[in-house]
Amino acid sequence: MLKAADIMTKDVATIRSSATVAEAVRLLRSRDWRALIVDRRNEQDAYGIISESDIAYKVIAHGKDPQTMRVYEIMTKPCIAINPNLGLEYVARLFAQHHLHRAPVIQGELLGIVSLTDILAHSEFLEQPRTLLLEQELQDEIQKARLVCAQTGVRSQECAAAWDVVEEIQAEIAHQRSEKFVKTAFEDYCDEYPEAIEAITYDL
């Protein structure tokens, strides 16, 4: 799965919170950016963000003077930041939950910025829907778990660990579909091998 680091735009600009909105507009225009990251004052401070919509809605729409209005007056701070290792699917969910159009990618320092355009441009959901891939992975792991249990015994730690993998995938599929499984693959297996239920009680 692609990660935020794979799709982010590394060409990102920062601006001081004390800068004027007019300065922000000039910087946005110079590189055809849609947003600027507001720099931290120190390492313990949080990053902020100012977007073209902030300027349009909070400055232009109210007839305020961009030459005197400061970035800190209209920015969002702290802003929601993306971990560079977060999978593309989860980046999209985070955007959906918080109605984001873009967000900085940060891990200790500013690494880049991700936008809705980046998500759509790099997404393969049309060719390879995530749920279909998970379904195939589930069937593969069920076969693997049955084989492991046949080789090591249904009460073995290896058997339990193999079914844990299956349960994790099923949980992810259920989350994707926003529905609960009537019966899990492990419960089906336990119908065949009742003693297998003991496998989940072993000490980790």
Backbone as a ProteinNet text record, in pm:
[ID]
protein_1_A
[PRIMARY]
MLKAADIMTKDVATIRSSATVAEAVRLLRSRDWRALIVDRRNEQDAYGIISESDIAYKVIAHGKDPQTMRVYEIMTKPCIAINPNLGLEYVARLFAQHHLHRAPVIQGELLGIVSLTDILAHSEFLEQPRTLLLEQELQDEIQKARLVCAQTGVRSQECAAAWDVVEEIQAEIAHQRSEKFVKTAFEDYCDEYPEAIEAITYDL
[TERTIARY]
84.7	0	88.3	51.7	124.2	108.8	212.3	211	206.7	182.1	178.4	309.1	420.3	551.2	564.6	490.3	499.6	421.6	320.2	232.8	244.5	316	322.3	401.2	372.8	448.4	556.8	681.5	792.5	818.7	773.9	792.6	686	718.9	621.4	687.7	610.5	666.7	612	694.1	650.1	648.1	570.8	561.5	550.5	596.2	588.1	444.4	406.9	271.1	254.6	365.4	358.2	356.7	374.9	374.1	234.6	226	95.8	28.7	-100.8	-175	-131	-96.7	-49.4	77.8	167.2	289.5	254.4	157.7	115.1	58.9	-20.2	-79.2	30.1	129.5	238.7	314.7	335.8	407.4	324.4	195.5	106.2	107.7	99.8	95.9	227.7	337.9	469.3	493.8	432.2	453.9	324.8	216.4	85.7	48.9	78.3	41.1	-100.8	-159	-294.4	-292.5	-177.9	-167.6	-21.7	-2.1	131.2	131	240.8	253.6	310.1	245.9	292.2	397.9	517.3	631.6	615.8	685.9	687.4	781.2	751	840	958	937	1044.1	1006.8	1091.9	1069.8	950.9	912.1	796.2	664.5	672.3	553.7	491.7	369.6	300.7	301.5	294.8	281.4	136.6	120.5	-12.4	-26	-141	-162.5	-254.3	-224.8	-310.7	-335.3	-461.1	-496.5	-560.5	-573.1	-638	-782.6	-848.3	-986.6	-991.3	-889.8	-883.9	-879.3	-797.3	-781.6	-910	-971.1	-1094.5	-1208.8	-1226.2	-1341.2	-1325	-1201	-1180.6	-1126.6	-1074.2	-1017.5	-1096.1	-1093.1	-1158.9	-1309	-1371.5	-1518	-1564.6	-1474.9	-1512.7	-1450.3	-1386.9	-1330.7	-1217.6	-1143.8	-1034.1	-906.6	-817.4	-694.8	-585.5	-545	-441.5	-303.7	-287.8	-159.2	-136.7	-245.1	-232.8	-272.6	-352.4	-396.4	-282.6	-267.3	-156.1	-201	-105.5	-132.3	-193.1	-140.5	-188.7	-337.5	-391.7	-532	-627.3	-580.9	-671.7	-623.1	-504.2	-450.4	-520.8	-499.9	-544.2	-420.4	-423	-309	-356.6	-313.5	-231.5	-313.1	-244.8	-314.9	-297.8	-387.3	-377.5	-260.6	-171.3	-51.4	-60.3	2.5	2.1	136.7	135.2	258	300.8	428	471.2	450.1	439	421.1	274.7	182.7	40	-2.1	-73.6	-118.5	-215.3	-214.8	-297.5	-445.1	-492.9	-633.9	-667.3	-574.7	-599.8	-580.8	-495.9	-483.9	-619.1	-679.4	-809.7	-917	-913.1	-1011.9	-995.3	-870	-843.3	-895.3	-874	-925.2	-1077.8	-1141	-1287.2	-1341.8	-1278.5	-1326.1	-1317.6	-1213.8	-1191.1	-1217.2	-1274.2	-1308.6	-1187.5	-1075.8	-952.1	-939.6	-869.5	-834.1	-684.7	-609.2	-465	-414	-299.4	-240.3	-90.6	-12.5	131.9	171.3	280.4	336.9	453.7	442.4	540.5	585.2	714.7	771.8	894.6	869.6	976.2	995.2	996.7	1009.7	914.5	896.4	808.5	874.1	803.5	857.7	790	663.2	589.7	445	361.9	219.2	140.4	27.2	-60.2	-192.6	-244	-372.3	-468.7	-595.1	-693.8	-653	-595.2	-549.1	-442.4	-350.4	-246.1	-307.2	-407.7	-472.1	-537.6	-612.2	-680.4	-582.1	-477.1	-380.4	-303.8	-283.5	-204.1	-286.1	-416.3	-500.3	-527.4	-522.3	-549.6	-682.9	-770.9	-894.6	-984.7	-971.9	-1055	-1012.4	-881.2	-830.3	-825.8	-793	-776.8	-846.7	-978.4	-1049.4	-988.7	-968.6	-903	-975.3	-1107.3	-1181.2	-1156.3	-1141.2	-1113.8	-976.9	-879.8	-746.2	-748.6	-825	-835.8	-905	-1006.8	-1077.7	-983.9	-899.4	-803.8	-701.3	-655.2	-558.4	-618.8	-747.5	-816.9	-819.9	-858.3	-864.8	-727.4	-623.8	-487.6	-447.6	-481.1	-442.2	-524.3	-649.2	-730.2	-668	-629.3	-564.5	-434.5	-359.8	-231.9	-254.8	-357.4	-386.4	-427.1	-509.5	-551.2	-430.9	-339.6	-220.7	-130.6	-110.7	-28	-86.1	-218	-283.9	-276.6	-284.1	-273.2	-132.6	-33.4	105.1	149.9	98.6	147.3	46.1	-77.5	-181.4	-271.3	-399.8	-496.2	-481.9	-407.7	-386.9	-253.4	-178.8	-45.6	-50.7	57.1	67.9	75	139	149	11.8	-72.8	-208.8	-286	-273.7	-343.4	-295.2	-164	-106.9	-155.7	-166.4	-212.9	-356.9	-440.4	-580.1	-593.9	-498.2	-497.5	-483.5	-397.1	-377	-507.7	-575.6	-703.2	-806.4	-812.4	-909.3	-883.1	-755.4	-720.5	-768.4	-749	-791.8	-943.9	-1012.4	-1158.6	-1209.8	-1141.6	-1181.5	-1166.1	-1058.6	-1036.4	-1143.6	-1179.5	-1284.7	-1417.8	-1448	-1572.6	-1574.4	-1457.7	-1449.2	-1470.6	-1412.3	-1428.2	-1575	-1643.8	-1784.4	-1880.8	-1828.2	-1912.6	-2019.4	-1977.4	-2069.9	-1993.8	-2066.5	-2006.7	-2025	-1921.9	-1933.5	-2030.4	-2117.6	-2209.1	-2128.5	-2029.1	-1940.6	-1802.4	-1700.4	-1564.4	-1512.7	-1404.7	-1342.5	-1293.9	-1244.9	-1198.1	-1313.8	-1428.4	-1546	-1592.3	-1582.5	-1613.6	-1518.7	-1391.9	-1291	-1318.5	-1360.1	-1389.9	-1511.5	-1600.2	-1713.2	-1662.7	-1555.9	-1495.4	-1404.4	-1329.2	-1232.2	-1255.8	-1351.9	-1387.8	-1269.6	-1171.4	-1056.7	-969.2	-990.4	-909.1	-933.4	-1049.8	-1081.3	-980.8	-919.7	-820.4	-695.6	-674.6	-552.3	-544.2	-659.1	-654.9	-628.8	-616	-593.3	-447.2	-361.1	-219.5	-159.2	-52.6	15.7	103.5	89.7	172.8	313.5
-119.4	0	124.6	221.3	347.1	418.2	491.5	566.6	716.5	792.3	938.3	989.7	930.8	973.3	951.8	854.1	822.9	922	983.7	1069.9	1217.7	1249.7	1389.6	1475.6	1604.4	1703.1	1757.9	1739.7	1784.2	1933.4	1990.1	2133.5	2209.3	2240.8	2306	2426.2	2531.4	2654.3	2680.2	2744.4	2785.9	2938.6	2989	3133.6	3161	3273.9	3311.2	3349.3	3323.7	3360	3511.4	3583.1	3728.9	3797.1	3719.4	3778	3830.1	3925.1	3977.5	3880.8	3891.4	3809	3842.5	3967.9	4008.8	3933.3	3913.1	3837.4	3691.9	3639.8	3501.7	3485.7	3583.1	3579	3582.8	3670.2	3679	3547	3482.2	3354	3244.9	3243.9	3146.4	3163.4	3287.2	3315	3280.4	3301.8	3282.7	3139	3043.2	2902.4	2828.4	2901.7	2842.5	2737.5	2770.2	2682.8	2712.1	2618.7	2635.9	2660.7	2634.5	2652.1	2669.3	2728.6	2745.9	2688.6	2628.6	2580.1	2694.1	2718.4	2824.2	2763.3	2819.5	2763.4	2771.2	2681.9	2681.5	2790.2	2841.2	2939.9	2871.3	2746	2665.9	2517.9	2429.6	2286	2233	2300.6	2255.3	2310.8	2402.3	2464.7	2372.7	2401.6	2323.9	2398.7	2321.8	2383.7	2430.5	2529.7	2575.7	2567.2	2606.4	2606.3	2722.3	2784.7	2889.6	2855.7	2855	2813.8	2929	2909.6	3010.6	3033.6	2927.8	2944.7	3028.1	3015.9	3101.3	3248.2	3275.7	3414	3465	3379	3420.5	3441.1	3346.1	3348.5	3445.6	3461.9	3539.2	3680.1	3703.8	3835.3	3904.3	3848	3910.4	3924.1	3817.7	3819.5	3925	3965.3	4064.9	4201.5	4215	4344.1	4390.5	4297.9	4334.8	4361.5	4436.6	4478.4	4372.2	4304	4201.2	4257.7	4390.9	4452.4	4466.8	4471.2	4487.2	4361.4	4276	4153.9	4052	3982.6	3888.9	3745	3662.3	3520.2	3453.6	3485.1	3418.9	3444.4	3550.7	3584.4	3492.7	3427.7	3344.7	3200.7	3169.5	3033.7	2932	2805.2	2695.4	2640.6	2643.1	2596.3	2546.2	2427.3	2333.4	2272	2234.8	2170	2019.1	1947.9	1801.8	1762.6	1683.6	1641.9	1493.8	1457.2	1319.6	1254.3	1133.4	1055.7	1005	1018.3	976.6	828.2	746.4	601.9	559.4	655.9	623.2	581.9	470.6	420.8	516.8	513.3	603.9	595.7	475.8	456.7	529.6	524.7	586.8	737.9	782.9	926.8	978.4	905.2	944.6	946	848.4	844.3	964.2	998.4	1112.6	1240.9	1253.5	1369.7	1373.6	1258.8	1252.3	1288.4	1234.8	1258.2	1404.8	1472.7	1611.4	1713.3	1665.4	1752.7	1834.4	1764.6	1830.8	1836.7	1938.7	1948.2	1922.7	1948.3	1924.2	1922.3	1858.2	1850.6	1827.3	1883.6	1863.4	1722.8	1676.1	1547	1578.4	1532.4	1569.9	1447	1437.2	1337.7	1403.5	1474.2	1551.2	1684.4	1682.9	1803.7	1797.6	1908.5	1915.7	1845.6	1745.3	1667.8	1701.7	1742.7	1771.6	1803	1796.3	1823.6	1730.9	1683.6	1594.9	1666.5	1657.7	1718.7	1613.1	1651	1560.5	1521.8	1615.7	1588.1	1479.6	1485.1	1382.9	1244.7	1242.4	1115.2	1053.9	1135.5	1085.1	1046.8	1125.4	1101.1	970.6	930.8	811.8	690.3	707.9	598	498.7	369.7	262.8	194.6	264.8	199.8	161	230.1	194.5	61.1	37	-87.1	-199.5	-163.9	-265.2	-222.2	-241.5	-205.6	-276	-201.4	-254.7	-376.6	-375.6	-487.9	-617.7	-607.8	-728	-786	-697.2	-742.9	-808.3	-749.2	-805.9	-941.6	-955.7	-1083.2	-1193.3	-1161.2	-1259.6	-1293.4	-1189.8	-1211	-1296.7	-1274.1	-1352.7	-1499.8	-1530.4	-1670.8	-1736.8	-1661.7	-1716.4	-1747.7	-1656.6	-1674.8	-1784.7	-1803.2	-1913.3	-2047.1	-2060.1	-2182.8	-2206	-2098.9	-2109.8	-2152.8	-2093.5	-2126.3	-2273.3	-2320.3	-2461.4	-2554.5	-2515.9	-2597.1	-2598.2	-2480.7	-2471.2	-2555.2	-2547.2	-2622.6	-2773.2	-2812.3	-2954.3	-3006.3	-2919	-2960.4	-2953.2	-2854.2	-2832.1	-2870.4	-2898.9	-2932.3	-2813.5	-2841.9	-2734	-2659.2	-2717.7	-2649.2	-2574.7	-2574.8	-2515.6	-2362.8	-2300.2	-2155.6	-2109.7	-2190	-2155.9	-2151.1	-2244.3	-2249.1	-2124.1	-2091.2	-1973.2	-1845.7	-1835.3	-1715.9	-1701.7	-1814.2	-1811.2	-1763.4	-1806.6	-1762.5	-1617.2	-1570.5	-1428.1	-1340.2	-1383.6	-1308.7	-1304.2	-1418.6	-1426.6	-1332.7	-1334.1	-1250.7	-1100.9	-1063.9	-923.7	-879.9	-965.9	-932.7	-923.4	-1017.6	-1013	-886.6	-845.3	-723.4	-602.4	-602.3	-491.2	-488.8	-607.9	-616.7	-567.4	-609.2	-566.7	-414.8	-358.6	-212.9	-143.1	-198.6	-141	-138.2	-246.3	-258.5	-197.6	-159	-107.9	-209.6	-333.7	-439.3	-544.7	-624.3	-727.2	-863.4	-947.5	-1082.6	-1163.9	-1239.7	-1326.9	-1432.7	-1487.5	-1586.8	-1570.1	-1569.7	-1554.6	-1687.6	-1680	-1800.9	-1891.8	-1832.8	-1913.1	-1986.2	-1920.6	-1985.6	-2102.2	-2085.7	-2196.9	-2312.5	-2280.4	-2383.4	-2455.5	-2378.7	-2437.8	-2531.1	-2506.7	-2597.7	-2734.9	-2735.1	-2860.9	-2920.7	-2832.3	-2876.1	-2798.9	-2844.1	-2772.4	-2747	-2837.4	-2820.7	-2700.7	-2648.5	-2536.1	-2410.8	-2403	-2284.3	-2266.2	-2379.2	-2371.5	-2299.5	-2293.5	-2232.8	-2084.8	-2018.4	-1873.5	-1836.5	-1937.7	-1908.6	-1920.4	-1949.2	-1965.5	-1832.2	-1840.4	-1719.1	-1663.2	-1532.3	-1466.9	-1445
0	0	0	-80.2	-81.3	53.2	90	214.9	185.9	289.9	274	215.3	257	207.3	57.2	3.1	-139.2	-225.4	-169.1	-249.8	-216.9	-110.6	-67.2	-166.1	-162.5	-238.7	-146.9	-186.8	-102	-116.2	-225.8	-249.8	-171.9	-48.5	38.9	105.1	121.2	178	317.5	398.1	530.8	535.7	628.7	648.5	797.6	841.8	983	1018.2	1139.4	1182.4	1189.5	1203.5	1213.2	1076.3	969.2	834.3	801.7	710	670.2	572.3	563	467.6	324.9	300.8	168.7	131.6	228.6	204.2	171.5	242.2	218.3	77.3	34.7	-99.4	-206	-186.4	-284	-293.5	-179.2	-177.6	-244.7	-219.1	-282.4	-434.6	-479.1	-622.9	-691.4	-622.4	-684.1	-727.6	-655.8	-689.9	-721.7	-731.3	-758.3	-653.3	-526.8	-416.7	-371.8	-298.3	-244.7	-94	-31.8	113.1	152.3	268.3	325.7	466.9	505.2	641.6	725.8	839	929.3	1021.1	1013.7	1084.5	1235.9	1304.5	1450.4	1502	1617.2	1679.6	1746.4	1789.5	1850	1834.7	1879.3	1859.3	1937.4	2043.4	2122	2067.3	1974.3	1917.3	1811.4	1774.3	1671	1538.4	1429.4	1297.8	1279.3	1192.9	1155.6	1004.3	953.2	808.3	771.1	658.7	605.3	458.9	419.6	284.2	207.3	78.4	-5.2	38.6	87.5	134.1	261.2	348.2	468.1	427.1	327.1	280.7	215.8	133.2	65	163.2	257.2	347.4	463.4	512.9	635.1	611.4	491.3	462.8	351.8	231.7	116.4	137.6	187.2	204.1	304.2	393.4	495	467.3	350	312.3	401.1	460.5	550.9	471.5	529.6	462.7	477.6	369.4	377.6	411	395	425.8	577.1	651.1	796.1	873.9	811.8	879.1	878.5	989.3	1005	986.5	948.7	924.5	1047.4	1166.9	1287.7	1314.9	1254.7	1277.4	1202.5	1096.4	1015.9	997.1	1049.2	1029.6	1118.7	1088.5	1174	1244.2	1377.2	1454.6	1589.8	1633.1	1555.8	1442.3	1337.4	1225.2	1235.6	1173	1171.8	1082.9	1137.5	1064.9	1029.8	920.4	871.8	898.1	950.9	966.4	829.2	792.5	658.3	629.5	735.1	716.9	713.1	723.6	721.1	580.8	570.1	440.9	373.1	240.3	161.1	199.6	220.9	257.6	387.4	483.6	613	606.8	516.5	492.3	442.8	348.1	292.7	401.9	492	600.9	693.6	722.8	809.3	745.1	614.4	541.9	549.7	534.2	536.9	675	778.8	915.1	955.3	907.2	949.6	838.1	727.7	614.5	567.3	550.9	509.7	358	311.5	170	151.9	258.8	255.8	398.8	418.5	552.3	540.4	633.2	628.2	671	614.7	654.4	746.8	869	971.1	1049.8	1068.7	1159.4	1222.3	1330.9	1391.8	1323.2	1191.5	1111.8	993.4	928.2	811.8	692.9	638.1	525.7	393.4	399	276.3	307.2	206.6	223.1	132	179.9	103.3	79.7	-41.9	-74.9	-127.4	-138.5	-197.8	-339.6	-411.9	-548.2	-548.5	-451.4	-440.9	-415.3	-328.4	-294.9	-418.5	-492	-612	-721.4	-735.9	-842.6	-823.1	-698.5	-671.7	-630.2	-618.6	-572.7	-684	-649.9	-746.1	-717.4	-642.5	-600.2	-716.9	-833.1	-948.3	-1007.5	-1010.4	-1067.5	-964.8	-839.7	-736.8	-608.5	-600.3	-477.8	-357	-250.6	-130.7	-75.2	-77.7	-20.8	-97.5	-230	-308.8	-274.8	-255.6	-217.8	-80.2	11.3	145.9	143.7	60.1	48.7	2.2	-96.8	-146.6	-39.3	31.2	139	249	277.4	380.2	343.7	219.8	177.2	183.7	145.4	151.1	294.5	387.1	527.3	594.4	552.1	606.5	567.5	441.5	395.9	471.6	490.6	561.5	707.1	771.5	910.8	924.8	833.1	837.7	820.7	731.8	708.7	831.5	893.1	1013	1125.8	1143.3	1250.6	1225.4	1099.5	1065.3	1095.3	1078.3	1098.9	1244.4	1317.4	1453.8	1561.5	1520.9	1617.1	1646.4	1667.1	1683.1	1814.9	1909.9	2038.1	2043.6	1935.8	1936.8	1929.8	1976.4	1969.3	1823.5	1740.1	1598.2	1533.1	1571.3	1518.1	1561.9	1689.8	1742.5	1674.8	1655.9	1593.3	1448.9	1378.3	1239.4	1231.7	1326.3	1326	1371.2	1452.7	1490.6	1366.8	1273.7	1148.9	1070.6	1063	991.7	1055.1	1188.4	1258.9	1234.7	1229.4	1203.1	1065.1	966	829.8	823.2	889.5	889.8	958.8	1064.3	1134	1042.2	963.5	870.4	761.4	710.7	608.4	665.2	788	852.5	870	904.2	919.6	785.3	680.6	546.3	506.1	537.5	496.3	596.5	713.4	822.1	861	868.3	909.9	987.9	1063.2	1146.5	1081.2	1089.1	1036.7	1123.1	1058.7	1132.1	1206	1137.8	1198.8	1138	1222.3	1171.6	1117.8	1042.6	986.9	1098.6	1208.2	1320.5	1388.4	1397.8	1456.7	1370	1239.7	1148.9	1173.5	1190.9	1214.2	1346.3	1447.1	1577.9	1572.8	1477.9	1459.9	1417.8	1337.8	1292.2	1399	1466.1	1566.6	1696.7	1780.1	1902.5	1996.2	1994	2083.2	2044.4	1925.1	1878.7	1960.1	2024.8	2104.1	2216.3	2260	2366.6	2319.9	2190.9	2136.5	2164.8	2181.3	2201.9	2346.7	2435.4	2576.1	2617.2	2518.2	2554.5	2596.5	2674.2	2721.6	2613	2588.4	2486.6	2542
[MASK]
++++++++++++++++++++++++++++++++++++++++++++++++++++++++++++++++++++++++++++++++++++++++++++++++++++++++++++++++++++++++++++++++++++++++++++++++++++++++++++++++++++++++++++++++++++++++++++++++++++++++++++

